[in-house]
């Protein structure tokens, strides 16, 4: 947690105030604290977005300093983006105590090439994209890497198969939920050529003899 952002108290509220802040290069945000009222703040847009680019996940720990106040550690709970431009439009942060464990969802990253894909032409299915863990704030990983190299055709890797440092992390997600599997590829449907039905027997009709005059 080496990122440090200096924020300022926010007096402009509401959608109109938020738009004005964004025009001026600030992002509206809220810092939540256990046992204290939530604090409305503004974050420097360019600095904050540059910081995010250095992280693969948006659920990261950040040090913030509120103007002339003391530094505090916060967890980015939710970063809202403009659906059209992708720019950050609002940030929710949770103040945390560094000596208390917390529960957090972190993304799962699959690594390696599954045996069933490499040697048998199977298809890798990523079934679970996030896992909930318990750990101290300083130990929050940006992702949990799961090696699927040994996964064979028709096999499934479960949450209980994930390897983590037990001295730091406890996985809270149900142990029997599937994380990844290798499925048999769907065989392209073959065009079935229908056999031609046997031709109906030709009915031979005798040509009526022409009546003699």
Rosetta constraint file for C-alpha pairs under 8 A:
AtomPair CA 1 CA 61 HARMONIC 5.79 0.50
AtomPair CA 1 CA 62 HARMONIC 6.03 0.50
AtomPair CA 1 CA 63 HARMONIC 7.31 0.50
AtomPair CA 1 CA 138 HARMONIC 7.07 0.50
AtomPair CA 2 CA 62 HARMONIC 7.31 0.50
AtomPair CA 2 CA 63 HARMONIC 7.54 0.50
AtomPair CA 3 CA 51 HARMONIC 7.08 0.50
AtomPair CA 3 CA 62 HARMONIC 5.46 0.50
AtomPair CA 3 CA 63 HARMONIC 6.07 0.50
AtomPair CA 4 CA 62 HARMONIC 6.20 0.50
AtomPair CA 4 CA 63 HARMONIC 4.71 0.50
AtomPair CA 4 CA 64 HARMONIC 5.64 0.50
AtomPair CA 4 CA 65 HARMONIC 7.55 0.50
AtomPair CA 5 CA 43 HARMONIC 7.49 0.50
AtomPair CA 5 CA 44 HARMONIC 7.96 0.50
AtomPair CA 5 CA 47 HARMONIC 7.61 0.50
AtomPair CA 5 CA 48 HARMONIC 7.18 0.50
AtomPair CA 5 CA 62 HARMONIC 7.41 0.50
AtomPair CA 5 CA 63 HARMONIC 6.30 0.50
AtomPair CA 5 CA 64 HARMONIC 4.82 0.50
AtomPair CA 5 CA 65 HARMONIC 6.38 0.50
AtomPair CA 6 CA 43 HARMONIC 7.18 0.50
AtomPair CA 6 CA 44 HARMONIC 7.78 0.50
AtomPair CA 6 CA 64 HARMONIC 5.58 0.50
AtomPair CA 6 CA 65 HARMONIC 4.69 0.50
AtomPair CA 6 CA 66 HARMONIC 5.96 0.50
AtomPair CA 6 CA 67 HARMONIC 6.42 0.50
AtomPair CA 7 CA 41 HARMONIC 6.37 0.50
AtomPair CA 7 CA 42 HARMONIC 5.63 0.50
AtomPair CA 7 CA 43 HARMONIC 4.93 0.50
AtomPair CA 7 CA 44 HARMONIC 6.98 0.50
AtomPair CA 7 CA 64 HARMONIC 6.71 0.50
AtomPair CA 7 CA 65 HARMONIC 6.03 0.50
AtomPair CA 7 CA 66 HARMONIC 4.95 0.50
AtomPair CA 7 CA 67 HARMONIC 6.04 0.50
AtomPair CA 8 CA 41 HARMONIC 5.46 0.50
AtomPair CA 8 CA 42 HARMONIC 5.40 0.50
AtomPair CA 8 CA 43 HARMONIC 6.94 0.50
AtomPair CA 8 CA 66 HARMONIC 5.35 0.50
AtomPair CA 8 CA 67 HARMONIC 5.23 0.50
AtomPair CA 9 CA 39 HARMONIC 7.62 0.50
AtomPair CA 9 CA 40 HARMONIC 6.17 0.50
AtomPair CA 9 CA 41 HARMONIC 4.42 0.50
AtomPair CA 9 CA 42 HARMONIC 6.32 0.50
AtomPair CA 9 CA 66 HARMONIC 6.88 0.50
AtomPair CA 9 CA 67 HARMONIC 7.47 0.50
AtomPair CA 10 CA 28 HARMONIC 7.53 0.50
AtomPair CA 10 CA 40 HARMONIC 5.26 0.50
AtomPair CA 10 CA 41 HARMONIC 4.43 0.50
AtomPair CA 10 CA 42 HARMONIC 5.61 0.50
AtomPair CA 11 CA 40 HARMONIC 7.58 0.50
AtomPair CA 12 CA 17 HARMONIC 4.75 0.50
AtomPair CA 12 CA 18 HARMONIC 6.94 0.50
AtomPair CA 12 CA 21 HARMONIC 7.85 0.50
AtomPair CA 13 CA 17 HARMONIC 5.04 0.50
AtomPair CA 13 CA 18 HARMONIC 6.39 0.50
AtomPair CA 14 CA 18 HARMONIC 6.20 0.50
AtomPair CA 15 CA 19 HARMONIC 6.18 0.50
AtomPair CA 16 CA 20 HARMONIC 6.35 0.50
AtomPair CA 17 CA 21 HARMONIC 6.24 0.50
AtomPair CA 18 CA 22 HARMONIC 6.29 0.50
AtomPair CA 18 CA 27 HARMONIC 7.64 0.50
AtomPair CA 18 CA 28 HARMONIC 6.15 0.50
AtomPair CA 19 CA 23 HARMONIC 6.25 0.50
AtomPair CA 20 CA 24 HARMONIC 6.35 0.50
AtomPair CA 21 CA 25 HARMONIC 6.42 0.50
AtomPair CA 21 CA 26 HARMONIC 5.09 0.50
AtomPair CA 21 CA 27 HARMONIC 6.48 0.50
AtomPair CA 21 CA 28 HARMONIC 7.00 0.50
AtomPair CA 21 CA 42 HARMONIC 7.84 0.50
AtomPair CA 22 CA 26 HARMONIC 4.91 0.50
AtomPair CA 22 CA 27 HARMONIC 5.70 0.50
AtomPair CA 22 CA 28 HARMONIC 7.70 0.50
AtomPair CA 22 CA 45 HARMONIC 7.79 0.50
AtomPair CA 22 CA 89 HARMONIC 7.50 0.50
AtomPair CA 25 CA 44 HARMONIC 6.37 0.50
AtomPair CA 25 CA 45 HARMONIC 5.47 0.50
AtomPair CA 25 CA 46 HARMONIC 7.26 0.50
AtomPair CA 26 CA 42 HARMONIC 5.88 0.50
AtomPair CA 26 CA 43 HARMONIC 5.44 0.50
AtomPair CA 26 CA 44 HARMONIC 4.76 0.50
AtomPair CA 26 CA 45 HARMONIC 4.86 0.50
AtomPair CA 27 CA 42 HARMONIC 5.37 0.50
AtomPair CA 27 CA 43 HARMONIC 5.00 0.50
AtomPair CA 27 CA 44 HARMONIC 6.32 0.50
AtomPair CA 27 CA 45 HARMONIC 5.46 0.50
AtomPair CA 27 CA 88 HARMONIC 7.15 0.50
AtomPair CA 27 CA 89 HARMONIC 5.92 0.50
AtomPair CA 27 CA 90 HARMONIC 5.90 0.50
AtomPair CA 27 CA 91 HARMONIC 7.41 0.50
AtomPair CA 28 CA 40 HARMONIC 7.50 0.50
AtomPair CA 28 CA 41 HARMONIC 6.13 0.50
AtomPair CA 28 CA 42 HARMONIC 4.62 0.50
AtomPair CA 28 CA 43 HARMONIC 6.46 0.50
AtomPair CA 28 CA 89 HARMONIC 7.01 0.50
AtomPair CA 28 CA 90 HARMONIC 5.25 0.50
AtomPair CA 28 CA 91 HARMONIC 6.66 0.50
AtomPair CA 29 CA 40 HARMONIC 5.97 0.50
AtomPair CA 29 CA 41 HARMONIC 5.19 0.50
AtomPair CA 29 CA 42 HARMONIC 5.66 0.50
AtomPair CA 29 CA 43 HARMONIC 6.93 0.50
AtomPair CA 29 CA 90 HARMONIC 5.40 0.50
AtomPair CA 29 CA 91 HARMONIC 4.50 0.50
AtomPair CA 29 CA 92 HARMONIC 5.65 0.50
AtomPair CA 29 CA 93 HARMONIC 7.50 0.50
AtomPair CA 30 CA 38 HARMONIC 6.56 0.50
AtomPair CA 30 CA 39 HARMONIC 5.54 0.50
AtomPair CA 30 CA 40 HARMONIC 4.60 0.50
AtomPair CA 30 CA 41 HARMONIC 5.76 0.50
AtomPair CA 30 CA 91 HARMONIC 6.51 0.50
AtomPair CA 30 CA 92 HARMONIC 5.05 0.50
AtomPair CA 30 CA 93 HARMONIC 6.04 0.50
AtomPair CA 31 CA 38 HARMONIC 5.67 0.50
AtomPair CA 31 CA 39 HARMONIC 5.09 0.50
AtomPair CA 31 CA 40 HARMONIC 6.52 0.50
AtomPair CA 31 CA 41 HARMONIC 7.24 0.50
AtomPair CA 31 CA 74 HARMONIC 7.81 0.50
AtomPair CA 31 CA 92 HARMONIC 6.28 0.50
AtomPair CA 31 CA 93 HARMONIC 4.72 0.50
AtomPair CA 31 CA 94 HARMONIC 5.66 0.50
AtomPair CA 31 CA 95 HARMONIC 6.60 0.50
AtomPair CA 32 CA 36 HARMONIC 7.71 0.50
AtomPair CA 32 CA 37 HARMONIC 7.12 0.50
AtomPair CA 32 CA 38 HARMONIC 4.60 0.50
AtomPair CA 32 CA 39 HARMONIC 6.55 0.50
AtomPair CA 32 CA 92 HARMONIC 7.63 0.50
AtomPair CA 32 CA 93 HARMONIC 6.07 0.50
AtomPair CA 32 CA 94 HARMONIC 4.77 0.50
AtomPair CA 32 CA 95 HARMONIC 5.95 0.50
AtomPair CA 33 CA 37 HARMONIC 6.75 0.50
AtomPair CA 33 CA 38 HARMONIC 6.26 0.50
AtomPair CA 33 CA 94 HARMONIC 6.12 0.50
AtomPair CA 33 CA 95 HARMONIC 5.12 0.50
AtomPair CA 33 CA 96 HARMONIC 7.51 0.50
AtomPair CA 34 CA 95 HARMONIC 7.54 0.50
AtomPair CA 43 CA 48 HARMONIC 6.88 0.50
AtomPair CA 44 CA 48 HARMONIC 6.04 0.50
AtomPair CA 45 CA 49 HARMONIC 6.10 0.50
AtomPair CA 45 CA 88 HARMONIC 7.70 0.50
AtomPair CA 46 CA 50 HARMONIC 6.09 0.50
AtomPair CA 47 CA 51 HARMONIC 6.25 0.50
AtomPair CA 48 CA 52 HARMONIC 6.41 0.50
AtomPair CA 49 CA 53 HARMONIC 6.46 0.50
AtomPair CA 49 CA 88 HARMONIC 7.37 0.50
AtomPair CA 50 CA 54 HARMONIC 7.14 0.50
AtomPair CA 51 CA 55 HARMONIC 7.38 0.50
AtomPair CA 52 CA 56 HARMONIC 7.92 0.50
AtomPair CA 52 CA 57 HARMONIC 8.00 0.50
AtomPair CA 52 CA 58 HARMONIC 6.74 0.50
AtomPair CA 55 CA 60 HARMONIC 7.87 0.50
AtomPair CA 55 CA 142 HARMONIC 7.39 0.50
AtomPair CA 56 CA 142 HARMONIC 6.44 0.50
AtomPair CA 56 CA 143 HARMONIC 7.89 0.50
AtomPair CA 57 CA 107 HARMONIC 7.60 0.50
AtomPair CA 57 CA 142 HARMONIC 5.42 0.50
AtomPair CA 57 CA 143 HARMONIC 7.24 0.50
AtomPair CA 58 CA 76 HARMONIC 6.73 0.50
AtomPair CA 58 CA 78 HARMONIC 7.77 0.50
AtomPair CA 58 CA 79 HARMONIC 7.04 0.50
AtomPair CA 59 CA 75 HARMONIC 6.70 0.50
AtomPair CA 59 CA 76 HARMONIC 5.20 0.50
AtomPair CA 59 CA 77 HARMONIC 6.22 0.50
AtomPair CA 59 CA 78 HARMONIC 7.56 0.50
AtomPair CA 59 CA 106 HARMONIC 7.44 0.50
AtomPair CA 59 CA 142 HARMONIC 7.16 0.50
AtomPair CA 60 CA 75 HARMONIC 5.80 0.50
AtomPair CA 60 CA 76 HARMONIC 5.69 0.50
AtomPair CA 60 CA 140 HARMONIC 7.39 0.50
AtomPair CA 60 CA 142 HARMONIC 6.89 0.50
AtomPair CA 61 CA 73 HARMONIC 6.83 0.50
AtomPair CA 61 CA 74 HARMONIC 5.75 0.50
AtomPair CA 61 CA 75 HARMONIC 4.60 0.50
AtomPair CA 61 CA 76 HARMONIC 6.46 0.50
AtomPair CA 61 CA 137 HARMONIC 7.21 0.50
AtomPair CA 61 CA 138 HARMONIC 7.67 0.50
AtomPair CA 61 CA 140 HARMONIC 7.75 0.50
AtomPair CA 62 CA 73 HARMONIC 5.85 0.50
AtomPair CA 62 CA 74 HARMONIC 5.44 0.50
AtomPair CA 62 CA 75 HARMONIC 6.30 0.50
AtomPair CA 62 CA 76 HARMONIC 7.38 0.50
AtomPair CA 63 CA 71 HARMONIC 6.48 0.50
AtomPair CA 63 CA 72 HARMONIC 5.62 0.50
AtomPair CA 63 CA 73 HARMONIC 4.57 0.50
AtomPair CA 63 CA 74 HARMONIC 6.19 0.50
AtomPair CA 64 CA 71 HARMONIC 5.61 0.50
AtomPair CA 64 CA 72 HARMONIC 5.52 0.50
AtomPair CA 64 CA 73 HARMONIC 6.36 0.50
AtomPair CA 64 CA 74 HARMONIC 7.07 0.50
AtomPair CA 65 CA 69 HARMONIC 6.18 0.50
AtomPair CA 65 CA 70 HARMONIC 5.90 0.50
AtomPair CA 65 CA 71 HARMONIC 4.49 0.50
AtomPair CA 65 CA 72 HARMONIC 6.47 0.50
AtomPair CA 66 CA 70 HARMONIC 6.88 0.50
AtomPair CA 66 CA 71 HARMONIC 7.21 0.50
AtomPair CA 72 CA 95 HARMONIC 7.09 0.50
AtomPair CA 73 CA 95 HARMONIC 5.93 0.50
AtomPair CA 73 CA 96 HARMONIC 6.05 0.50
AtomPair CA 73 CA 97 HARMONIC 7.54 0.50
AtomPair CA 73 CA 98 HARMONIC 7.75 0.50
AtomPair CA 74 CA 93 HARMONIC 5.87 0.50
AtomPair CA 74 CA 94 HARMONIC 5.14 0.50
AtomPair CA 74 CA 95 HARMONIC 4.26 0.50
AtomPair CA 74 CA 96 HARMONIC 5.64 0.50
AtomPair CA 75 CA 93 HARMONIC 5.48 0.50
AtomPair CA 75 CA 94 HARMONIC 5.08 0.50
AtomPair CA 75 CA 95 HARMONIC 6.41 0.50
AtomPair CA 75 CA 96 HARMONIC 6.90 0.50
AtomPair CA 76 CA 91 HARMONIC 7.30 0.50
AtomPair CA 76 CA 92 HARMONIC 6.22 0.50
AtomPair CA 76 CA 93 HARMONIC 4.62 0.50
AtomPair CA 76 CA 94 HARMONIC 6.51 0.50
AtomPair CA 77 CA 91 HARMONIC 7.71 0.50
AtomPair CA 77 CA 92 HARMONIC 5.43 0.50
AtomPair CA 77 CA 93 HARMONIC 5.24 0.50
AtomPair CA 77 CA 94 HARMONIC 6.36 0.50
AtomPair CA 78 CA 91 HARMONIC 5.87 0.50
AtomPair CA 78 CA 92 HARMONIC 5.07 0.50
AtomPair CA 78 CA 93 HARMONIC 7.09 0.50
AtomPair CA 79 CA 88 HARMONIC 6.81 0.50
AtomPair CA 79 CA 89 HARMONIC 7.80 0.50
AtomPair CA 79 CA 90 HARMONIC 6.09 0.50
AtomPair CA 79 CA 91 HARMONIC 4.69 0.50
AtomPair CA 79 CA 92 HARMONIC 6.47 0.50
AtomPair CA 80 CA 88 HARMONIC 5.77 0.50
AtomPair CA 80 CA 89 HARMONIC 5.67 0.50
AtomPair CA 80 CA 90 HARMONIC 5.15 0.50
AtomPair CA 80 CA 91 HARMONIC 6.27 0.50
AtomPair CA 81 CA 85 HARMONIC 7.94 0.50
AtomPair CA 81 CA 86 HARMONIC 5.31 0.50
AtomPair CA 81 CA 87 HARMONIC 5.33 0.50
AtomPair CA 81 CA 88 HARMONIC 4.39 0.50
AtomPair CA 81 CA 89 HARMONIC 5.41 0.50
AtomPair CA 81 CA 90 HARMONIC 7.24 0.50
AtomPair CA 82 CA 86 HARMONIC 4.88 0.50
AtomPair CA 82 CA 87 HARMONIC 5.35 0.50
AtomPair CA 82 CA 88 HARMONIC 6.29 0.50
AtomPair CA 82 CA 89 HARMONIC 6.17 0.50
AtomPair CA 96 CA 100 HARMONIC 7.88 0.50
AtomPair CA 96 CA 137 HARMONIC 7.40 0.50
AtomPair CA 97 CA 137 HARMONIC 7.68 0.50
AtomPair CA 98 CA 136 HARMONIC 6.56 0.50
AtomPair CA 98 CA 137 HARMONIC 5.62 0.50
AtomPair CA 98 CA 138 HARMONIC 6.73 0.50
AtomPair CA 99 CA 136 HARMONIC 6.70 0.50
AtomPair CA 99 CA 137 HARMONIC 7.82 0.50
AtomPair CA 100 CA 136 HARMONIC 5.99 0.50
AtomPair CA 100 CA 137 HARMONIC 7.53 0.50
AtomPair CA 101 CA 134 HARMONIC 6.30 0.50
AtomPair CA 101 CA 135 HARMONIC 4.92 0.50
AtomPair CA 101 CA 136 HARMONIC 4.26 0.50
AtomPair CA 101 CA 137 HARMONIC 6.62 0.50
AtomPair CA 102 CA 134 HARMONIC 5.51 0.50
AtomPair CA 102 CA 135 HARMONIC 5.76 0.50
AtomPair CA 102 CA 136 HARMONIC 6.23 0.50
AtomPair CA 102 CA 137 HARMONIC 6.92 0.50
AtomPair CA 103 CA 132 HARMONIC 6.73 0.50
AtomPair CA 103 CA 133 HARMONIC 5.66 0.50
AtomPair CA 103 CA 134 HARMONIC 4.58 0.50
AtomPair CA 103 CA 135 HARMONIC 6.88 0.50
AtomPair CA 104 CA 132 HARMONIC 5.48 0.50
AtomPair CA 104 CA 133 HARMONIC 5.61 0.50
AtomPair CA 104 CA 134 HARMONIC 6.54 0.50
AtomPair CA 105 CA 130 HARMONIC 6.03 0.50
AtomPair CA 105 CA 131 HARMONIC 5.39 0.50
AtomPair CA 105 CA 132 HARMONIC 4.20 0.50
AtomPair CA 105 CA 133 HARMONIC 6.28 0.50
AtomPair CA 106 CA 130 HARMONIC 5.44 0.50
AtomPair CA 106 CA 131 HARMONIC 5.65 0.50
AtomPair CA 106 CA 132 HARMONIC 6.40 0.50
AtomPair CA 106 CA 133 HARMONIC 7.48 0.50
AtomPair CA 106 CA 141 HARMONIC 7.23 0.50
AtomPair CA 106 CA 142 HARMONIC 6.57 0.50
AtomPair CA 106 CA 143 HARMONIC 5.49 0.50
AtomPair CA 106 CA 144 HARMONIC 6.88 0.50
AtomPair CA 107 CA 129 HARMONIC 5.69 0.50
AtomPair CA 107 CA 130 HARMONIC 4.32 0.50
AtomPair CA 107 CA 131 HARMONIC 6.45 0.50
AtomPair CA 107 CA 142 HARMONIC 7.26 0.50
AtomPair CA 107 CA 143 HARMONIC 4.88 0.50
AtomPair CA 107 CA 144 HARMONIC 6.30 0.50
AtomPair CA 108 CA 128 HARMONIC 7.38 0.50
AtomPair CA 108 CA 129 HARMONIC 5.18 0.50
AtomPair CA 108 CA 130 HARMONIC 5.38 0.50
AtomPair CA 108 CA 131 HARMONIC 6.76 0.50
AtomPair CA 108 CA 143 HARMONIC 5.65 0.50
AtomPair CA 108 CA 144 HARMONIC 4.88 0.50
AtomPair CA 108 CA 145 HARMONIC 6.02 0.50
AtomPair CA 108 CA 146 HARMONIC 6.92 0.50
AtomPair CA 109 CA 129 HARMONIC 7.66 0.50
AtomPair CA 109 CA 143 HARMONIC 6.42 0.50
AtomPair CA 109 CA 144 HARMONIC 5.99 0.50
AtomPair CA 109 CA 145 HARMONIC 4.81 0.50
AtomPair CA 109 CA 146 HARMONIC 6.07 0.50
AtomPair CA 110 CA 126 HARMONIC 7.86 0.50
AtomPair CA 110 CA 145 HARMONIC 5.91 0.50
AtomPair CA 110 CA 146 HARMONIC 4.93 0.50
AtomPair CA 110 CA 147 HARMONIC 5.98 0.50
AtomPair CA 110 CA 148 HARMONIC 6.57 0.50
AtomPair CA 111 CA 145 HARMONIC 6.52 0.50
AtomPair CA 111 CA 146 HARMONIC 5.86 0.50
AtomPair CA 111 CA 147 HARMONIC 4.74 0.50
AtomPair CA 111 CA 148 HARMONIC 6.14 0.50
AtomPair CA 111 CA 149 HARMONIC 7.51 0.50
AtomPair CA 112 CA 147 HARMONIC 5.67 0.50
AtomPair CA 112 CA 148 HARMONIC 5.72 0.50
AtomPair CA 112 CA 149 HARMONIC 5.01 0.50
AtomPair CA 113 CA 117 HARMONIC 6.93 0.50
AtomPair CA 113 CA 118 HARMONIC 6.50 0.50
AtomPair CA 113 CA 148 HARMONIC 6.42 0.50
AtomPair CA 113 CA 149 HARMONIC 4.96 0.50
AtomPair CA 114 CA 118 HARMONIC 6.13 0.50
AtomPair CA 114 CA 124 HARMONIC 7.33 0.50
AtomPair CA 114 CA 148 HARMONIC 5.22 0.50
AtomPair CA 114 CA 149 HARMONIC 4.13 0.50
AtomPair CA 114 CA 150 HARMONIC 5.90 0.50
AtomPair CA 114 CA 151 HARMONIC 5.12 0.50
AtomPair CA 114 CA 152 HARMONIC 6.68 0.50
AtomPair CA 114 CA 182 HARMONIC 7.62 0.50
AtomPair CA 115 CA 119 HARMONIC 5.69 0.50
AtomPair CA 115 CA 120 HARMONIC 7.38 0.50
AtomPair CA 115 CA 149 HARMONIC 5.73 0.50
AtomPair CA 115 CA 150 HARMONIC 5.63 0.50
AtomPair CA 115 CA 151 HARMONIC 5.59 0.50
AtomPair CA 115 CA 152 HARMONIC 5.19 0.50
AtomPair CA 115 CA 153 HARMONIC 7.37 0.50
AtomPair CA 116 CA 120 HARMONIC 5.08 0.50
AtomPair CA 116 CA 121 HARMONIC 6.50 0.50
AtomPair CA 116 CA 122 HARMONIC 5.31 0.50
AtomPair CA 116 CA 123 HARMONIC 7.71 0.50
AtomPair CA 116 CA 151 HARMONIC 6.21 0.50
AtomPair CA 116 CA 152 HARMONIC 4.17 0.50
AtomPair CA 116 CA 153 HARMONIC 4.20 0.50
AtomPair CA 116 CA 154 HARMONIC 7.77 0.50
AtomPair CA 116 CA 182 HARMONIC 6.19 0.50
AtomPair CA 117 CA 121 HARMONIC 4.79 0.50
AtomPair CA 117 CA 122 HARMONIC 4.30 0.50
AtomPair CA 117 CA 123 HARMONIC 5.83 0.50
AtomPair CA 117 CA 124 HARMONIC 6.69 0.50
AtomPair CA 117 CA 152 HARMONIC 7.71 0.50
AtomPair CA 117 CA 153 HARMONIC 7.28 0.50
AtomPair CA 117 CA 182 HARMONIC 7.01 0.50
AtomPair CA 118 CA 122 HARMONIC 7.60 0.50
AtomPair CA 120 CA 153 HARMONIC 6.99 0.50
AtomPair CA 121 CA 184 HARMONIC 7.70 0.50
AtomPair CA 121 CA 185 HARMONIC 7.16 0.50
AtomPair CA 122 CA 153 HARMONIC 6.18 0.50
AtomPair CA 122 CA 182 HARMONIC 5.86 0.50
AtomPair CA 122 CA 183 HARMONIC 5.57 0.50
AtomPair CA 122 CA 184 HARMONIC 5.04 0.50
AtomPair CA 122 CA 185 HARMONIC 5.48 0.50
AtomPair CA 123 CA 182 HARMONIC 5.32 0.50
AtomPair CA 123 CA 183 HARMONIC 5.25 0.50
AtomPair CA 123 CA 184 HARMONIC 6.46 0.50
AtomPair CA 123 CA 185 HARMONIC 5.97 0.50
AtomPair CA 124 CA 180 HARMONIC 7.05 0.50
AtomPair CA 124 CA 181 HARMONIC 5.85 0.50
AtomPair CA 124 CA 182 HARMONIC 4.56 0.50
AtomPair CA 124 CA 183 HARMONIC 6.55 0.50
AtomPair CA 125 CA 180 HARMONIC 5.49 0.50
AtomPair CA 125 CA 181 HARMONIC 5.25 0.50
AtomPair CA 125 CA 182 HARMONIC 6.08 0.50
AtomPair CA 125 CA 183 HARMONIC 7.25 0.50
AtomPair CA 126 CA 179 HARMONIC 6.35 0.50
AtomPair CA 126 CA 180 HARMONIC 4.66 0.50
AtomPair CA 126 CA 181 HARMONIC 6.90 0.50
AtomPair CA 127 CA 178 HARMONIC 6.22 0.50
AtomPair CA 127 CA 179 HARMONIC 4.96 0.50
AtomPair CA 127 CA 180 HARMONIC 5.12 0.50
AtomPair CA 127 CA 181 HARMONIC 7.40 0.50
AtomPair CA 128 CA 177 HARMONIC 7.94 0.50
AtomPair CA 128 CA 178 HARMONIC 6.60 0.50
AtomPair CA 128 CA 179 HARMONIC 4.61 0.50
AtomPair CA 128 CA 180 HARMONIC 6.94 0.50
AtomPair CA 129 CA 179 HARMONIC 7.54 0.50
AtomPair CA 131 CA 171 HARMONIC 7.34 0.50
AtomPair CA 131 CA 172 HARMONIC 7.67 0.50
AtomPair CA 131 CA 173 HARMONIC 5.98 0.50
AtomPair CA 132 CA 171 HARMONIC 6.11 0.50
AtomPair CA 132 CA 172 HARMONIC 5.38 0.50
AtomPair CA 132 CA 173 HARMONIC 5.41 0.50
AtomPair CA 133 CA 169 HARMONIC 6.42 0.50
AtomPair CA 133 CA 170 HARMONIC 5.46 0.50
AtomPair CA 133 CA 171 HARMONIC 4.45 0.50
AtomPair CA 133 CA 172 HARMONIC 5.29 0.50
AtomPair CA 133 CA 173 HARMONIC 7.34 0.50
AtomPair CA 134 CA 169 HARMONIC 5.78 0.50
AtomPair CA 134 CA 170 HARMONIC 5.12 0.50
AtomPair CA 134 CA 171 HARMONIC 6.50 0.50
AtomPair CA 134 CA 172 HARMONIC 6.97 0.50
AtomPair CA 135 CA 139 HARMONIC 6.35 0.50
AtomPair CA 135 CA 140 HARMONIC 6.63 0.50
AtomPair CA 135 CA 168 HARMONIC 6.02 0.50
AtomPair CA 135 CA 169 HARMONIC 5.23 0.50
AtomPair CA 135 CA 170 HARMONIC 6.84 0.50
AtomPair CA 136 CA 140 HARMONIC 6.81 0.50
AtomPair CA 136 CA 168 HARMONIC 7.60 0.50
AtomPair CA 139 CA 168 HARMONIC 7.05 0.50
AtomPair CA 146 CA 162 HARMONIC 6.34 0.50
AtomPair CA 146 CA 163 HARMONIC 7.46 0.50
AtomPair CA 148 CA 157 HARMONIC 7.84 0.50
AtomPair CA 148 CA 180 HARMONIC 7.80 0.50
AtomPair CA 151 CA 155 HARMONIC 6.17 0.50
AtomPair CA 151 CA 156 HARMONIC 7.21 0.50
AtomPair CA 151 CA 157 HARMONIC 7.25 0.50
AtomPair CA 151 CA 181 HARMONIC 7.30 0.50
AtomPair CA 151 CA 182 HARMONIC 6.98 0.50
AtomPair CA 152 CA 182 HARMONIC 6.60 0.50
AtomPair CA 153 CA 182 HARMONIC 5.22 0.50
AtomPair CA 153 CA 183 HARMONIC 6.15 0.50
AtomPair CA 153 CA 184 HARMONIC 6.69 0.50
AtomPair CA 154 CA 181 HARMONIC 6.88 0.50
AtomPair CA 154 CA 182 HARMONIC 5.30 0.50
AtomPair CA 154 CA 183 HARMONIC 5.12 0.50
AtomPair CA 154 CA 184 HARMONIC 6.56 0.50
AtomPair CA 155 CA 181 HARMONIC 5.68 0.50
AtomPair CA 155 CA 182 HARMONIC 5.90 0.50
AtomPair CA 155 CA 183 HARMONIC 7.64 0.50
AtomPair CA 156 CA 178 HARMONIC 6.49 0.50
AtomPair CA 156 CA 179 HARMONIC 7.42 0.50
AtomPair CA 156 CA 180 HARMONIC 5.82 0.50
AtomPair CA 156 CA 181 HARMONIC 4.15 0.50
AtomPair CA 156 CA 182 HARMONIC 6.73 0.50
AtomPair CA 157 CA 161 HARMONIC 6.35 0.50
AtomPair CA 157 CA 178 HARMONIC 5.86 0.50
AtomPair CA 157 CA 179 HARMONIC 5.58 0.50
AtomPair CA 157 CA 180 HARMONIC 5.28 0.50
AtomPair CA 157 CA 181 HARMONIC 6.04 0.50
AtomPair CA 158 CA 162 HARMONIC 7.22 0.50
AtomPair CA 158 CA 175 HARMONIC 6.69 0.50
AtomPair CA 158 CA 176 HARMONIC 5.64 0.50
AtomPair CA 158 CA 177 HARMONIC 5.55 0.50
AtomPair CA 158 CA 178 HARMONIC 4.35 0.50
AtomPair CA 158 CA 179 HARMONIC 5.27 0.50
AtomPair CA 158 CA 180 HARMONIC 7.26 0.50
AtomPair CA 159 CA 173 HARMONIC 7.28 0.50
AtomPair CA 159 CA 174 HARMONIC 6.98 0.50
AtomPair CA 159 CA 175 HARMONIC 4.76 0.50
AtomPair CA 159 CA 176 HARMONIC 5.97 0.50
AtomPair CA 159 CA 177 HARMONIC 5.67 0.50
AtomPair CA 159 CA 178 HARMONIC 6.22 0.50
AtomPair CA 159 CA 179 HARMONIC 6.05 0.50
AtomPair CA 160 CA 175 HARMONIC 4.55 0.50
AtomPair CA 160 CA 176 HARMONIC 6.46 0.50
AtomPair CA 164 CA 169 HARMONIC 6.64 0.50
AtomPair CA 165 CA 169 HARMONIC 5.94 0.50
AtomPair CA 166 CA 170 HARMONIC 6.32 0.50
AtomPair CA 173 CA 177 HARMONIC 7.83 0.50
